[in-house]
Amino acid sequence: MKVVHIKDINGFFETVDKCKGKVELITGEGDRLNLKSKLSQYVSMANIFSNGEIPELEIIAYEPEDMKLLLDFMMNE
């Protein structure tokens, strides 16, 4: 799933933390970072964070209920 213009970065990572299964960020090089890992969250923020907003991410949630949780966050942000 591609997500765009995340303004509430803390809220996004709090939502990721609520997910039961694996949630991965796909980098531009095709690498996969486990967003449930705090270290990966910090690395991903450092690499893609600009102007207080994340412009675009490709993420994969492996559990359907996690995908719904992330979609609900995006719709209500």
N, C-alpha and C positions, 0 to 999 in steps of 0.2 A: 504494500500500500504506500503510495506517495502522499506525504502530508506537507502542507505549505503554510508559511507564515505563522509559526508558533510564537506567540507573544508571551504567554505564561509558561516560561521554561521550568520553573519550580513545580508548577501544577502538572506539567507534562511528565516530569520525572517521578512525581508522587503517584501519578496514574500508572506509569510503568511499574513502579514498586508494588502496586496493588494487584498486578497481573499474576496469575497462578503459574503460567507456563513461561517458556522462553520468548523473549522479545529481542530481536536483533536489528541493528542499524546496518544498512548496506552502504559502504563508502563508495566514492566515485571510482575507486580502483577495483571494486568488487569484493573487498574484504568485508567480513561480518563481525560486528562488535556486539557483544552481549550487553544490552542496555540494563539488565538487572544487576550488573556489576557496577559498583560505585566508581571504580577506577575507569571503566569504559565510559561512564556518564561524564566524568571530568574530562577525559580525553576527547570525547565527541564534542563537548561544549567548547573546548579550547580550539578545536579544528574548524568548527562550522559556525560558531557564535559570532554574530556581527551586528552592531547597532541595536542591541537589546532584543533581537528577534532571530529565530532560526528560519531562513527563507524557504528551504525545501529539504525534506528527508525521505528516504525510502526505508520503511521498516517492515518487518515481518513478525507477526504474532502467530504462534503455532496453535493456540487454543481459541476456538470460536468465541468463548465468553470474553477472552482478553481482547480480541479484535473489536467486539461490541463496546467494551469499556473504553478503548482508545478512540473509537468513532464517536462515542457519546461525548468524550472530552473535547474532541475537535469541533463538534457541532455546537457545544455550549461555550467555547472559548470566546 
